Structure formats: structure tokens, C-alpha cells
Amino acid sequence: MTSGIIGTGALGSAIARQLASGGEILRLSSADTKSARELASQIGRAVVVAADNRDALEGAEAVVLALRFTVLKSVIDEIGDSLAGKVVVVPSNPLSTDAHGKVSRVLPDGQSSGEIVAGWLPPGARLAMAFGTLSADVFESSSNRWPEPAVLFYATDDDHAGEEVERLIRVAGFEPARIGGIEQSGRLEVGGDLHDLIVGPAAARSLLSRR
Ligand SMILES: NC(=O)c1ccc[n+]([C@@H]2O[C@H](COP(=O)([O-])OP(=O)(O)OC[C@H]3O[C@@H](n4cnc5c(N)ncnc54)[C@H](OP(=O)(O)O)[C@@H]3O)[C@@H](O)[C@H]2O)c1
């Protein structure tokens, strides 16, 4: 099946490599297309460099917005009228980095990027918060773990988005675990109890049943 990935930086590249190695056909876009072109040539097969962000959605059931939180809204506004019916997968933590590399949180405590992004999306877009719990290198090194797969947690209010993001999580070499609706998504973000956590399915079930 085909998915779009908008943003081919550290995390978007890692997600693209994992999805492509699991057999997904990808349409990639980035700010100036250079990083998307380089990534496509590294991956080599079943990857198309889209003409622009909107073109990354062409024929795709889902799009991963692998973008910094601070540019998410502008990209959503740019492609918004093509998002109806699409599953929109967002891994973004609500962080910004200043010119000196200092990272700070851009939302008040208690407010998650999932809740904010849900308010930015047009009607009909189907949001799932996923793929942002592990750093890009740990994400790649934890995929296709054997004998027990690692779990990727996700949150959504939409059952169809849940089915599609579970498929993508499996294609990427993980076992999916839904933690609940978007109101729970702060648990996935930096500072949340499920961030940076690598567990197998049994431990994930036990963690989720305790709440
Ligand atoms: N990196 C991680 O380990 C990690 C882990 C968990 C979650 N996350 C989350 O994932 C998100 C992405 O992080 P990252 O580290 O991958 O960031 P990054 O390396 O800075 O990559 C950002 C990507 O966004 C693209 N971009 C910027 N503006 C764009 C626009 N208007 N249209 C299309 N593409 C645009 C950039 O394009 P160019 O390449 O052309 O500049 C770049 O490919 C963040 O929200 C972060 O919180 C990251």
C-alpha cells in the first residue's frame, strides 16, 4: 500500500526506511526536496519523490507528518483541503530548538501536541499520534526485534485511523498498542510515562491495564 511522508529529516528518514523495508510504497516530500531526493536514492525502491507536500498525499491512505511542531500548522494549512478522509499520523513533540541548540517546550504543562494538532486539522482528517515515542536511532535499532517484538504506543479517537496506524506500525517492524484517545497523547511525548520506553507486548498490556 502507499503512504506519504512529509518531512525527511532524522525521524522521517528512519520511518521511511522501516516502512520501505516492510514493503510499503512511499511518496516523500521535504522543504526543498533535496533531503527527500537523497533519501529516495538511498532506499532505492518503491519510493517516489513527490513534487510538493500535496503531491505526497496522491493515492496514499495515510500521511506521516514528520515535522517539527513549529512548522506543523503551516503545512497542515497548506495541504488541509486534501486531508479529508486521510489518516494523518503525527509523531511531533511540542518542542522548539533555539539558535544555540537549546530545546524548550512550546506548550503549557498539561497540554499535548495531539490535542493542539486535532484542533488544526480540517473536518474529515483522521488523526493518530504515533511514531514519536522513540528517538530515530532507537526506533530503527528496536524494529523487527525477535523473539519478542517491541511495542509502539499510539493514540487516536478514530477506529479507522487506529486500524491504519496499526498496519503501519507492523510494517515498520513493531507491535502496536493503543493507549486511548487523543486526550491521552501527552503520555507519548517527551516527559510522558510512555516516551522512550521499549517493552514487549506483555509488559505493554500490563502497563496500560494499570491505568
Ligand atoms: N529525531 C528524533 O529522534 C525524533 C524522535 C521522536 C519524535 N520526533 C519528532 O519528529 C518531528 C521531526 O523531527 P526530526 O528530528 O526528524 O526533525 P528534522 O530532522 O529537523 O526534520 C524535519 C523535516 O521537516 C522538513 N520540513 C520543514 N519544513 C517543511 C515544509 N514546510 N514542508 C515540508 N517539509 C518540511 C525538513 O525538510 P528539509 O530536509 O528539506 O529541510 C526536514 O526534512 C519533530 O516534531 C520531533 O519532535 C523526532
The ligand as an ORCA input file, in Angstrom:
! r2SCAN-3c Opt
* xyz 0 1
  N      14.555     12.991     15.642
  C      14.075     12.168     16.567
  O      14.815     11.316     17.124
  C      12.617     12.255     16.958
  C      12.102     11.298     17.869
  C      10.762     11.363     18.234
  C       9.945     12.358     17.717
  N      10.468     13.277     16.861
  C       9.589     14.319     16.333
  O       9.574     14.216     14.919
  C       9.456     15.514     14.342
  C      10.561     15.655     13.293
  O      11.798     15.626     13.972
  P      13.176     15.470     13.182
  O      14.208     15.294     14.225
  O      13.024     14.468     12.105
  O      13.312     16.928     12.545
  P      14.304     17.364     11.384
  O      15.458     16.435     11.304
  O      14.550     18.817     11.568
  O      13.430     17.147     10.062
  C      12.372     17.981      9.751
  C      11.996     17.761      8.305
  O      10.910     18.638      8.041
  C      11.089     19.148      6.726
  N      10.347     20.367      6.585
  C      10.485     21.563      7.224
  N       9.587     22.438      6.776
  C       8.844     21.795      5.841
  C       7.779     22.171      4.999
  N       7.238     23.390      5.049
  N       7.284     21.255      4.140
  C       7.815     20.007      4.079
  N       8.828     19.584      4.860
  C       9.331     20.485      5.721
  C      12.581     19.361      6.595
  O      12.871     19.465      5.217
  P      14.386     19.652      4.671
  O      15.025     18.305      4.863
  O      14.221     19.980      3.231
  O      14.988     20.740      5.498
  C      13.085     18.090      7.272
  O      13.137     17.054      6.327
  C       9.588     16.527     15.474
  O       8.330     17.063     15.756
  C      10.092     15.711     16.665
  O       9.547     16.152     17.901
  C      11.781     13.253     16.469
*
